[in-house]
């Protein structure tokens, strides 16, 4: 159920390049996803979070 709602949100974003929730259910699904990630990730508490985030973004970016 949440996966379907998140899929639609992500699909709309990939089509339009604009991320906007159109239903409160999408907000709830995003909040729930954030809560799950907060339980799993230790990086947000790391003093070097900014650098860790920058490195993660670099690894995920398409190479030119």
Secondary structure, DSSP 8 states (H G I E B T S, - for coil): -HHHHHHHHHHHHHHHS-----SHHHHHHHHHHHHHHHHH--GGGSTTHHHHHHHHHHHHS---
